[in-house]
């Protein structure tokens, strides 16, 4: 409630020349606090699948062309719909639709809610709250904390823009209303200068932030020191990655005055800075009590197999007032729509519109997960996935993953626990709180052929690929004859697993060969997922047993581990871009099963749904809106647009 937009909506339209309104906003503590929450209100709502820029803009999630009550401009971007006239998901101006109706990131029609407006509001707040003569009833400690929070928010909004657009203008203080036309027309700054500026803002904020939130009834979601350190680590990891570190594709990218906007020389020290920042974030988070989530148990009689899945899912879906993995969860970004769009119909009693099954991972995402031995399926020397699309029938020992006696594809057997925790599929078990047996014996089964309850037989509310996202649906979801009940949860922006992966990646890049620490932080995640260590898995089960001993081999392992662990959280899109692998991975066809067919023989035929076309280097960076270049001739467009 503290961070709700509605509580501060009347302050969203404050502008610098409205002097009387601004003066009133900083006369007393209560009024100034409303402005503080206005600065928070611009945080992107990543728990909403239509507003999370990384959720559907890549190759991880597909949906139906019908777009029934689900118009995703990220998905239109994934299908090649981006353009400079009206850019999709335009955080610069706050417009996420090109043409027609324009919506902003707060999901309200019209208006200007871009992140530069957010930065302007942060500057107004800082200018006034840093003035000790204002807000006389605000204590010194609270003043320092509020200033630190808004410096963080200002840094985060700049980082969000930087990751999306590359070099951006830096507006450290607002331009005065009497500024000349020339002063208003500001330029984009070189990328490294932007990184240094944002990192400096975070450094200023960190000392004034609390280590933990003590008043959980009113302050959960407010910024803490571990959050700020985690975002600094993410910023520096982004800056160290191949897209922005030594990328010669941008060697001719200059502003109107000839200033080079990218340093194209590779700098190994950037990885060292990223590793140090990630370790500092881990240390602060662990000191504050954060750790990998473990399902606490239940009175229901469940197998170890199902308990493991509830641990893996709960790392995302368990609420952050009890989930110590959530270093930063955003209570202003809820997940009802995401869960409803992901959930399949498991019984005919469920009303069609309450479980819409629209979020569909392509077949290549299902193939990405490891075998049960913890290595890629094309590397496992003990399990044969050569004929991965052929049919097989589940036996009793597999009943907690696939219904006993059910025929499904070979690729759905002998997979790691995260495969079954994250994905639903035809014949797969989907255990929930309202299991008819109060256990995982004889529980829900997903039946996805066209003549079955979760099949492609409802206009727009069906699954396009044959794979469903189980990971994002809280296990407390309850089916009902009048609909479905979803337990909402705040969207986790930073998890401990993310920090461990960032540290392992950056540390590996600083060394000639992987160290014990690189293995340690990857293995923490693998152990939680029920997998052997990297060393044991590759030594005993891989046809490339020495892969983990080399820097290049370990880089490949870390990247796949990250893609698996962070699946469906909006991370894959940004990771593939910063690794400069989008031209490779976003130019593969989107495939799935033949979901419109009623029999196993017909359903389990691979069909091509769409051929993606990623144009490099153009598509690595968002275009600036053409209108902005007309208004401000000092701006330059990103390469290729």
C-alpha positions in Angstrom: 0.0 0.0 0.0 2.9 2.3 0.8 4.1 2.1 -2.8 0.7 2.1 -4.5 0.3 4.5 -7.4 -3.1 5.5 -6.3 -1.9 6.9 -3.1 0.2 9.5 -4.9 -1.6 9.8 -8.2 -2.3 13.6 -7.7 1.4 14.2 -7.5 2.3 12.5 -10.8 1.7 15.6 -12.8 4.1 17.9 -10.9 6.2 19.9 -13.4 9.2 22.2 -12.6 7.4 25.4 -13.5 4.4 24.7 -11.1 6.2 26.5 -8.2 3.2 26.7 -5.9 2.5 23.0 -6.1 6.2 22.1 -5.6 6.6 24.4 -2.6 3.5 22.8 -1.1 4.9 19.3 -1.7 8.0 20.0 0.5 6.5 22.0 3.3 5.7 19.0 5.6 6.9 15.5 6.0 3.6 13.9 5.0 3.5 15.8 1.7 7.2 15.1 1.0 6.6 11.4 1.6 4.0 11.4 -1.1 6.5 12.8 -3.5 9.0 10.1 -2.5 6.4 7.5 -3.4 5.9 9.3 -6.7 9.5 8.7 -7.5 9.0 5.0 -6.7 5.9 4.8 -8.8 7.9 4.8 -12.1 9.5 1.5 -11.3 8.7 -0.7 -14.4 6.0 -3.3 -13.7 8.0 -6.4 -14.6 5.5 -8.7 -13.1 3.0 -7.8 -15.8 3.8 -9.8 -19.0 2.7 -7.0 -21.2 5.0 -4.5 -19.6 8.2 -6.5 -18.9 10.4 -5.5 -21.8 12.5 -8.7 -21.6 9.7 -11.1 -21.1 8.4 -11.7 -24.6 10.7 -9.6 -26.8 13.2 -12.4 -27.5 12.6 -16.1 -28.1 11.6 -17.5 -24.7 7.8 -17.2 -24.8 5.4 -17.3 -27.7 1.7 -16.8 -27.9 -1.3 -16.9 -30.3 -1.7 -14.6 -33.2 -5.2 -14.1 -32.0 -3.9 -11.9 -29.1 -7.2 -12.4 -27.3 -7.2 -9.8 -24.5 -3.4 -10.1 -24.5 -1.7 -7.6 -26.8 2.0 -7.9 -26.2 4.2 -5.3 -27.9 7.2 -7.1 -26.7 6.0 -10.1 -28.7 5.4 -7.9 -31.7 9.0 -6.8 -31.3 10.1 -10.4 -31.3 8.3 -10.8 -34.6 10.2 -7.9 -36.2 7.7 -5.1 -35.5 10.2 -2.6 -34.1 10.6 0.8 -35.8 11.9 4.3 -35.2 8.6 6.1 -36.0 6.8 4.8 -32.9 9.2 2.4 -31.1 7.7 -0.5 -29.2 8.3 -0.6 -25.4 9.6 3.0 -25.6 10.9 3.6 -22.0 12.5 6.9 -23.3 9.1 8.5 -23.7 7.0 6.0 -21.7 5.1 4.7 -24.8 5.0 1.0 -25.3 2.7 0.8 -28.3 3.6 2.0 -31.8 0.8 3.8 -33.5 -2.9 3.9 -32.6 -3.6 4.1 -28.9 -0.6 4.9 -26.8 -0.2 3.5 -23.3 2.4 4.3 -20.7 4.4 2.1 -18.3 1.9 2.7 -15.6 -0.7 1.1 -17.8 -2.9 4.2 -18.0 -4.0 5.6 -21.4 -2.2 8.6 -22.7 0.2 10.8 -20.9 4.0 11.0 -20.7 5.5 8.6 -18.1 8.9 7.9 -19.6 11.9 7.3 -17.5 13.3 10.7 -18.2 10.2 12.1 -16.5 11.0 9.8 -13.6 14.5 11.2 -13.5 13.1 14.7 -13.5 10.9 13.9 -10.6 13.9 12.4 -8.7 15.9 15.6 -9.4 13.0 17.8 -8.0 12.9 15.6 -4.9 16.6 15.8 -4.3 16.9 19.5 -4.9 14.2 20.2 -2.3 14.9 17.5 0.4 18.7 18.2 0.3 17.7 21.8 1.3 17.8 21.7 5.1 15.6 24.7 5.4 12.7 22.7 3.9 10.5 20.1 5.6 11.2 21.2 9.2 9.5 18.1 10.7 11.6 15.6 8.8 14.3 14.0 11.0 17.9 14.0 9.9 18.1 10.2 9.7 14.9 10.0 7.7 16.1 12.8 5.4 19.4 11.0 4.7 17.5 7.7 4.0 15.0 9.3 1.6 17.8 11.1 -0.3 19.6 7.8 -0.6 16.5 6.0 -1.8 15.9 8.6 -4.6 19.5 8.6 -5.7 19.2 4.9 -6.1 15.9 5.3 -8.1 17.5 7.9 -10.3 20.5 5.5 -10.9 18.2 2.6 -11.6 16.1 4.6 -14.2 19.3 5.6 -15.9 20.6 2.0 -15.9 17.3 0.8 -17.4 17.6 3.3 -20.2 21.3 2.5 -20.7 20.7 -1.2 -21.1 18.0 -0.5 -23.6 19.4 2.3 -25.7 23.2 2.4 -25.0 24.6 5.9 -24.5 22.0 8.3 -23.0 21.8 11.9 -22.1 22.7 12.5 -18.4 20.5 15.0 -16.6 22.0 15.3 -13.2 20.0 18.5 -12.3 16.9 19.7 -14.1 17.2 22.3 -16.7 15.7 25.6 -15.6 12.5 27.0 -17.1 14.5 30.0 -18.4 17.1 27.9 -20.2 17.8 28.8 -23.8 16.9 26.5 -26.7 20.6 25.5 -27.0 20.8 24.5 -23.3 17.7 22.4 -23.6 19.1 20.4 -26.4 21.4 18.0 -24.5 23.5 15.3 -26.1 24.0 11.6 -25.5 27.0 10.9 -23.4 29.7 8.2 -24.2 28.7 4.8 -22.8 31.5 4.5 -20.3 30.8 7.9 -18.9 27.2 6.9 -18.4 28.3 3.8 -16.5 30.6 5.8 -14.3 27.9 8.3 -13.6 25.3 5.7 -12.6 27.9 3.7 -10.5 28.7 7.0 -8.7 25.1 7.7 -7.9 24.8 4.2 -6.4 27.9 4.7 -4.4 26.4 7.9 -3.0 23.2 6.1 -2.1 24.6 3.0 -0.5 25.8 4.4 2.9 22.4 6.1 3.6 20.3 2.9 2.9 19.2 0.5 5.6 20.7 -3.0 5.6 17.3 -4.6 6.1 13.7 -3.5 6.3 12.6 -3.7 10.0 9.1 -2.4 9.6 7.8 -5.1 7.3 4.1 -4.1 7.7 4.6 -0.8 5.9 8.0 -0.7 4.2 8.5 -3.9 2.3 9.7 -2.9 -1.2 11.7 0.1 -0.1 15.3 0.2 -1.2 18.0 -1.3 1.0 21.8 -1.5 0.8 21.8 -5.1 -0.7 19.5 -4.0 -3.4 21.7 -1.0 -4.4 24.8 -3.2 -4.4 23.0 -5.8 -6.5 22.0 -3.2 -9.1 25.6 -1.9 -9.2 26.8 -5.4 -9.9 24.3 -5.8 -12.7 25.3 -2.5 -14.2 29.0 -3.3 -14.1 28.3 -6.9 -15.5 26.4 -5.3 -18.4 29.3 -2.9 -19.1 31.8 -5.7 -19.0 29.9 -8.0 -21.4 30.8 -8.4 -25.1 28.0 -6.1 -26.4 29.5 -3.1 -24.6 33.2 -4.2 -24.0 35.4 -4.3 -27.1 32.5 -4.3 -29.6 33.9 -3.0 -32.9 30.5 -2.9 -34.5 30.1 0.6 -32.9 33.5 2.0 -34.0 31.9 4.6 -36.2 29.1 5.5 -33.7 29.6 9.2 -33.0 27.5 12.2 -32.0 27.1 15.4 -34.1 30.3 16.8 -32.8 32.3 13.7 -33.7 32.6 12.4 -30.1 32.9 8.6 -30.1 30.0 7.1 -28.1 31.5 3.6 -27.5 35.1 2.7 -26.5 35.6 -0.3 -28.8 38.8 -1.4 -27.0 38.4 -4.5 -24.8 39.0 -3.8 -21.1 39.6 -6.9 -19.0 39.4 -4.7 -15.8 35.7 -4.2 -16.4 35.2 -7.9 -15.5 37.2 -7.4 -12.3 35.0 -4.5 -11.3 31.9 -6.6 -12.0 33.2 -9.5 -10.0 34.1 -7.3 -7.0 30.7 -5.6 -7.1 28.9 -9.0 -7.3 30.9 -10.3 -4.3 30.1 -7.2 -2.3 26.4 -7.6 -3.1 26.5 -11.2 -2.1 28.3 -10.4 1.2 25.8 -7.7 2.0 22.8 -9.8 1.2 24.0 -12.8 3.2 24.8 -10.5 6.1 21.2 -9.3 5.9 19.9 -12.9 6.1 19.2 -13.6 2.4 19.8 -17.1 1.1 18.5 -19.6 -1.5 14.9 -20.5 -0.9 13.9 -23.9 0.5 10.3 -25.0 0.6 9.5 -25.3 4.4 7.3 -28.3 4.1 3.6 -29.1 4.4 1.2 -31.3 6.2 0.3 -33.0 2.9 2.0 -36.3 2.1 4.4 -35.4 -0.7 7.3 -37.2 -2.4 10.8 -35.7 -2.4 10.3 -35.2 -6.1 7.4 -32.8 -5.6 9.0 -31.1 -2.6 12.0 -30.3 -4.8 9.7 -28.8 -7.5 8.0 -26.6 -4.8 11.4 -25.4 -3.7 12.4 -24.5 -7.3 9.0 -22.7 -8.0 8.9 -21.1 -4.6 12.2 -19.3 -5.2 10.1 -17.1 -7.5 6.5 -17.4 -6.3 6.8 -17.4 -2.5 6.0 -14.0 -1.1 9.0 -11.9 0.0 7.9 -11.3 3.5 8.9 -15.0 4.1 11.1 -15.7 1.1 14.7 -14.9 2.0 15.8 -15.4 -1.6 14.1 -12.2 -2.8 16.8 -9.5 -2.3 14.5 -7.1 -4.1 10.8 -7.8 -4.8 8.6 -5.0 -6.2 5.2 -4.8 -4.5 4.1 -2.3 -7.0 4.3 -5.0 -9.7 1.9 -7.9 -9.1 1.5 -11.2 -10.9 -2.2 -12.1 -11.3 -2.3 -11.5 -15.0 0.9 -13.4 -15.5 -0.3 -16.4 -13.6 -3.7 -16.4 -15.4 -2.0 -16.2 -18.8 0.4 -19.1 -17.9 -2.1 -21.4 -16.3 -3.6 -24.3 -18.3 -7.0 -25.8 -17.7 -6.5 -29.0 -15.7 -10.1 -29.9 -15.3 -13.2 -29.3 -17.4 -14.8 -27.6 -14.4 -12.4 -24.6 -14.7 -13.9 -21.6 -16.6 -12.0 -21.1 -19.8 -11.1 -17.4 -19.2 -9.7 -18.0 -15.7 -6.9 -20.3 -16.9 -5.9 -18.9 -20.3 -2.7 -20.9 -21.1 -1.4 -18.2 -23.5 2.3 -18.2 -22.5 4.1 -20.9 -24.5 7.8 -21.6 -24.5 9.1 -22.8 -27.8 10.6 -26.3 -28.2 14.1 -25.0 -28.1 13.5 -23.8 -24.5 12.4 -27.2 -23.5 15.6 -28.6 -25.1 17.7 -26.1 -23.2 17.2 -27.8 -19.8 19.7 -30.4 -18.7 19.3 -34.1 -18.5 18.7 -35.7 -15.1 22.5 -36.0 -14.9 23.0 -32.2 -15.0 24.6 -31.9 -18.4 23.1 -30.7 -21.8 21.1 -33.4 -23.5 23.4 -33.4 -26.5 26.4 -34.0 -24.2 25.0 -36.8 -22.0 26.9 -40.0 -22.8 24.7 -42.2 -20.7 21.3 -41.1 -22.0 20.3 -41.2 -25.6 18.4 -38.2 -26.9 19.2 -38.8 -30.5 15.5 -39.6 -31.3 14.2 -37.0 -28.8 10.9 -36.4 -30.6 9.8 -40.1 -30.7 7.1 -41.4 -28.3 7.5 -43.2 -25.0 5.2 -44.3 -22.3 5.7 -43.4 -18.7 6.3 -46.1 -16.1 5.4 -46.1 -12.4 8.8 -44.8 -11.2 8.3 -41.7 -13.3 4.7 -41.0 -12.0 5.6 -37.8 -10.1 6.8 -36.2 -13.4 4.6 -37.9 -16.1 1.3 -39.8 -15.6 1.9 -43.5 -15.4 0.9 -45.2 -18.7 0.7 -41.8 -20.6 2.5 -41.5 -23.9 4.5 -38.4 -24.5 7.7 -37.4 -26.3 11.1 -38.9 -25.4 12.3 -35.3 -24.7 10.0 -35.1 -21.7 11.7 -38.0 -19.9 15.0 -38.2 -18.0 15.3 -34.4 -17.5 16.5 -32.3 -14.5 14.1 -31.2 -11.7 13.9 -27.7 -13.0 12.5 -28.9 -16.3 9.5 -30.4 -14.5 9.2 -27.5 -12.0 9.3 -24.9 -14.8 7.4 -26.5 -17.6 4.0 -28.1 -18.1 3.5 -30.5 -21.1 1.0 -33.0 -22.4 1.0 -35.9 -19.8 3.0 -33.9 -17.2 2.0 -33.8 -13.6 0.9 -30.4 -12.2 0.7 -30.6 -8.5 -1.2 -27.8 -6.6 -2.5 -27.1 -3.2 -6.0 -28.3 -4.1 -4.9 -31.7 -5.3 -8.0 -34.0 -5.1 -6.0 -36.6 -3.1 -4.3 -34.1 -0.8 -1.0 -35.6 -2.1 1.0 -35.9 -5.3 -0.4 -39.4 -5.9 -3.3 -39.2 -8.2 -3.1 -35.5 -8.6 -3.6 -33.2 -11.6 -2.3 -34.1 -15.1 -2.0 -31.7 -18.0 -3.7 -33.1 -21.1 -2.9 -30.9 -24.0 -4.1 -32.4 -27.3 -6.7 -30.6 -29.2 -9.6 -32.8 -28.0 -8.4 -32.6 -24.4 -9.2 -30.1 -21.7 -6.0 -28.0 -22.0 -5.9 -28.4 -25.8 -6.0 -25.7 -28.5 -9.8 -25.6 -28.7 -10.7 -22.1 -27.5 -10.2 -19.0 -29.6 -7.1 -17.1 -28.4 -7.0 -18.9 -25.0 -4.8 -21.8 -25.9 -1.1 -22.8 -25.9 0.7 -22.4 -29.2 3.7 -24.7 -28.7 2.6 -27.5 -26.4 4.7 -26.3 -23.5 3.3 -24.3 -20.5 5.0 -22.2 -17.9 4.5 -23.9 -14.5 7.3 -21.9 -12.8 5.4 -18.7 -12.5 2.1 -20.1 -11.1 2.1 -20.2 -7.3 1.3 -23.7 -6.0 -1.6 -22.2 -3.9 -3.6 -21.6 -7.1 -7.0 -23.2 -6.7 -9.4 -24.4 -9.4 -13.0 -23.6 -8.9 -16.3 -24.1 -10.8 -16.7 -20.3 -10.9 -13.2 -19.5 -11.9 -9.7 -19.9 -10.4 -8.1 -18.2 -7.4 -4.4 -17.1 -7.7 -2.3 -16.1 -4.8 -0.6 -13.0 -5.9 3.1 -12.3 -5.2 5.4 -9.3 -5.8 7.7 -9.6 -8.7 11.3 -10.6 -7.7 13.7 -8.1 -9.4 16.8 -9.6 -7.7 17.2 -13.2 -6.3 20.2 -14.6 -4.5 20.6 -17.1 -7.4 21.0 -14.2 -9.8 23.8 -12.7 -7.6 25.6 -16.1 -7.5 25.4 -16.4 -11.2 26.6 -12.9 -11.8 29.6 -13.5 -9.6 30.6 -16.8 -11.1 30.3 -15.3 -14.6 32.4 -12.2 -13.9 35.0 -14.1 -11.8 35.5 -16.7 -14.6 36.3 -13.9 -17.1 39.0 -12.5 -14.8 40.9 -15.8 -14.6 43.0 -17.9 -16.9 41.1 -21.0 -15.8 38.1 -21.4 -13.4 38.8 -21.3 -9.7 37.2 -23.0 -6.7 35.0 -20.0 -6.2 33.6 -20.1 -9.7 32.5 -23.8 -9.1 31.3 -23.0 -5.6 28.7 -20.4 -6.6 27.4 -22.4 -9.5 27.2 -25.5 -7.4 25.1 -23.8 -4.8 22.4 -23.3 -7.3 22.8 -26.8 -8.8 22.6 -28.4 -5.4 19.3 -26.6 -4.7 18.1 -27.9 -8.1 18.9 -31.5 -7.2 21.9 -31.8 -9.6 25.5 -33.1 -9.1 28.2 -30.5 -9.0 29.7 -29.2 -12.2 32.8 -31.3 -11.6 31.0 -34.5 -11.0 28.4 -34.1 -13.7 30.9 -33.4 -16.5 33.5 -35.9 -15.4 31.0 -38.7 -15.1 28.2 -38.0 -17.6 29.5 -35.7 -20.4 31.1 -36.6 -23.6 33.3 -33.5 -23.1 34.5 -34.3 -19.6 37.2 -31.6 -19.5 34.9 -28.8 -20.5 34.5 -27.3 -17.0 38.3 -27.0 -16.6 38.8 -24.3 -19.2 37.7 -20.7 -19.2 35.8 -21.0 -22.5 34.1 -24.2 -21.5 33.1 -22.8 -18.1 31.8 -19.7 -19.8 29.5 -21.9 -21.9 28.4 -23.8 -18.8 27.7 -20.7 -16.8 25.6 -19.2 -19.6 23.5 -22.3 -19.9 23.1 -22.5 -16.1 21.9 -18.9 -16.1 19.5 -19.4 -18.9 18.0 -22.4 -17.1 17.9 -20.9 -13.5 16.5 -17.5 -14.6 14.1 -18.9 -17.2 10.8 -16.9 -17.7 11.9 -14.1 -15.4 12.7 -11.6 -18.2 16.5 -12.2 -17.9 17.2 -14.3 -21.0 16.5 -11.5 -23.4 19.0 -9.1 -21.8 21.6 -11.8 -21.2 21.7 -13.0 -24.8 22.0 -9.4 -26.0 24.8 -8.4 -23.6 26.6 -11.7 -24.5 26.3 -10.6 -28.1 24.7 -13.9 -29.0 21.3 -12.6 -30.3 22.3 -12.9 -34.0 22.9 -16.6 -33.3 19.9 -17.3 -31.0 17.2 -15.0 -32.2 17.6 -16.1 -35.8 16.5 -19.7 -35.1 13.0 -20.8 -36.0 10.3 -20.9 -33.3 9.0 -24.4 -33.2 6.5 -26.4 -31.2 4.2 -29.5 -31.3 1.3 -29.7 -33.7 -1.1 -28.6 -31.0 -4.2 -28.6 -33.2 -4.1 -32.4 -33.5 -6.0 -34.9 -31.4 -3.8 -38.0 -31.4 -0.3 -38.7 -30.1 1.1 -39.6 -33.6 -0.2 -36.3 -35.0 0.3 -34.0 -32.0 4.0 -34.9 -31.6 5.1 -33.7 -35.0 7.4 -30.6 -34.9 6.1 -27.6 -36.7 7.7 -24.3 -37.5 5.6 -21.5 -36.0 7.7 -18.5 -37.0 11.1 -17.7 -38.4 12.6 -14.9 -36.4 14.8 -12.3 -38.1 17.3 -10.5 -35.8 19.4 -7.9 -37.7 22.8 -7.2 -36.2 24.0 -4.8 -35.0 20.8 -2.8 -35.5 18.5 -4.8 -33.2 20.9 -4.9 -30.2 19.8 -1.3 -29.3 16.4 0.3 -29.2 15.7 3.0 -31.7 15.2 6.6 -30.5 11.8 7.9 -31.7 12.2 9.8 -34.9 10.2 12.7 -33.5 12.8 13.1 -30.6 15.5 13.6 -33.2 13.5 16.4 -34.8 12.8 18.1 -31.6 16.5 17.8 -30.4 18.9 17.9 -33.4 21.8 17.1 -31.0 20.6 13.6 -30.5 21.9 10.9 -32.9 20.0 7.7 -33.8 21.3 4.3 -32.9 23.2 2.4 -35.7 20.9 0.8 -38.3 17.7 2.7 -37.5 
